[in-house]
Amino acid sequence: RSEFERSWASVERKPDIEQREGTSYDQESLQRQVDVLNKKLEIYRSREASIRNELDTMREGEEKKEKTLQDLKQNNQILVKKVLGQEKEIGLMRGRLKENREKSINMSKEIFSLKQQKGLDDKSQKLREENCALKKELIRIRAEVVH
């Protein structure tokens, strides 16, 4: 049983003696009834104060929960903005990566082309050198024939 029920029961167990005996009310019996009623009133007020305290505690808890919820919502909005910003940044990075891949492919083609051209230049130089050597040989042979 709650404290309220115990207090109430203790007051209820003390009925006015003269009321039980069926006698008329005198000043003392009326005073006892007033005392009983005052005690009941005191119990009611105590219980009311207790309930008010519980309500205040519950309100404070609700206010804290509401504040926490608002803080969480605000943090969530901040995180969503950050994520959206990062997604945008990732999109830009992907674009740059694609551009860099295309540049890399084009550079590879250019390097290959330059290597081929260098190879031709090397062959051309060799042919020039051979041509020069052959011309010298021809001049030497002509000089031998003339003598």
C-alpha positions as CSV (number, residue, x, y, z in Angstrom):
1,R,0.0,0.0,0.0
2,S,1.1,3.5,-0.7
3,E,2.0,6.0,1.9
4,F,-1.2,7.9,1.1
5,E,-3.3,4.8,1.6
6,R,-1.6,4.0,4.9
7,S,-2.1,7.6,6.2
8,W,-5.7,7.7,5.1
9,A,-6.4,4.3,6.8
10,S,-4.9,5.5,10.1
11,V,-7.2,8.5,10.2
12,E,-10.3,6.4,9.2
13,R,-9.7,4.0,12.1
14,K,-10.2,6.8,14.7
15,P,-13.9,7.6,14.4
16,D,-15.5,9.9,16.9
17,I,-16.3,7.9,20.0
18,E,-19.6,9.7,20.6
19,Q,-20.7,9.0,17.1
20,R,-20.4,5.3,17.7
21,E,-22.4,5.6,20.9
22,G,-25.0,7.6,19.2
23,T,-24.8,10.6,21.5
24,S,-25.2,14.2,20.6
25,Y,-22.3,16.3,19.3
26,D,-20.6,18.4,21.9
27,Q,-17.6,20.8,21.5
28,E,-15.0,18.0,22.0
29,S,-16.5,15.6,19.5
30,L,-16.8,18.4,17.0
31,Q,-13.2,19.3,17.6
32,R,-12.2,15.7,17.1
33,Q,-14.1,15.7,13.8
34,V,-12.4,18.9,12.8
35,D,-9.1,17.3,13.8
36,V,-9.9,14.3,11.7
37,L,-10.9,16.4,8.7
38,N,-7.8,18.6,9.2
39,K,-5.6,15.4,9.2
40,K,-7.4,14.2,6.0
41,L,-6.9,17.6,4.5
42,E,-3.2,17.5,5.4
43,I,-2.9,14.0,3.8
44,Y,-4.7,15.3,0.7
45,R,-2.3,18.3,0.5
46,S,0.7,16.0,1.1
47,R,-0.5,13.7,-1.7
48,E,-1.2,16.7,-3.9
49,A,2.3,18.1,-3.3
50,S,3.8,14.7,-4.1
51,I,1.8,14.4,-7.3
52,R,2.9,18.0,-8.3
53,N,6.5,17.1,-7.7
54,E,6.1,14.0,-9.8
55,L,4.5,16.1,-12.6
56,D,7.3,18.7,-12.4
57,T,9.8,15.9,-12.6
58,M,8.0,14.4,-15.6
59,R,7.8,17.9,-17.3
60,E,11.5,18.4,-16.8
61,G,12.2,15.0,-18.3
62,E,10.0,15.8,-21.2
63,E,11.7,19.2,-21.7
64,K,15.1,17.5,-21.6
65,K,13.9,14.9,-24.1
66,E,12.5,17.6,-26.4
67,K,15.8,19.6,-26.1
68,T,17.8,16.4,-26.9
69,L,15.4,15.7,-29.9
70,Q,16.0,19.3,-31.2
71,D,19.7,18.9,-30.8
72,L,19.7,15.6,-32.6
73,K,17.6,17.1,-35.4
74,Q,20.0,20.0,-35.7
75,N,23.0,17.7,-35.7
76,N,21.3,15.5,-38.3
77,Q,20.7,18.6,-40.6
78,I,24.4,19.5,-40.2
79,L,25.5,16.0,-41.1
80,V,23.1,15.9,-44.1
81,K,24.7,19.2,-45.4
82,K,28.2,17.8,-44.9
83,V,27.3,14.6,-46.7
84,L,25.7,16.5,-49.6
85,G,28.8,18.7,-49.8
86,Q,31.0,15.6,-49.8
87,E,28.9,14.0,-52.5
88,K,29.2,17.1,-54.6
89,E,33.0,17.1,-54.0
90,I,33.1,13.4,-54.9
91,G,31.3,14.2,-58.2
92,L,33.8,16.9,-59.0
93,M,36.6,14.5,-58.2
94,R,35.2,11.8,-60.4
95,G,34.9,14.4,-63.2
96,R,38.6,15.4,-62.7
97,L,39.6,11.7,-62.6
98,K,37.8,11.0,-65.9
99,E,39.6,14.1,-67.4
100,N,42.9,12.8,-66.1
101,R,42.3,9.4,-67.5
102,E,41.5,10.9,-70.9
103,K,44.7,13.0,-70.7
104,S,46.7,10.0,-69.7
105,I,45.4,8.0,-72.7
106,N,46.1,10.9,-75.1
107,M,49.6,11.3,-73.6
108,S,50.2,7.6,-74.0
109,K,49.2,7.8,-77.7
110,E,51.4,10.9,-78.1
111,I,54.4,9.1,-76.5
112,F,53.8,6.1,-78.7
113,S,53.6,8.3,-81.7
114,L,56.8,10.1,-80.7
115,K,58.6,6.8,-80.1
116,Q,57.6,5.7,-83.6
117,Q,58.8,9.0,-85.0
118,K,62.0,8.7,-83.1
119,G,62.4,5.2,-84.4
120,L,61.9,6.5,-88.0
121,D,64.4,9.3,-87.2
122,D,66.9,6.8,-86.0
123,K,66.4,4.7,-89.2
124,S,66.7,7.8,-91.3
125,Q,69.9,8.8,-89.5
126,K,71.3,5.3,-90.1
127,L,70.3,5.4,-93.7
128,R,72.0,8.8,-94.0
129,E,75.2,7.5,-92.4
130,E,75.1,4.5,-94.7
131,N,74.5,6.7,-97.7
132,C,77.4,8.9,-96.7
133,A,79.6,5.9,-96.2
134,L,78.5,4.6,-99.6
135,K,79.3,8.0,-101.2
136,K,82.7,8.0,-99.7
137,E,83.3,4.4,-100.9
138,L,82.1,5.5,-104.4
139,I,84.4,8.4,-104.4
140,R,87.3,6.2,-103.3
141,I,86.5,3.6,-105.9
142,R,86.3,6.3,-108.6
143,A,89.6,7.7,-107.4
144,E,91.1,4.3,-107.7
145,V,89.7,3.8,-111.2
146,V,91.0,7.2,-112.4
147,H,94.5,6.4,-111.2
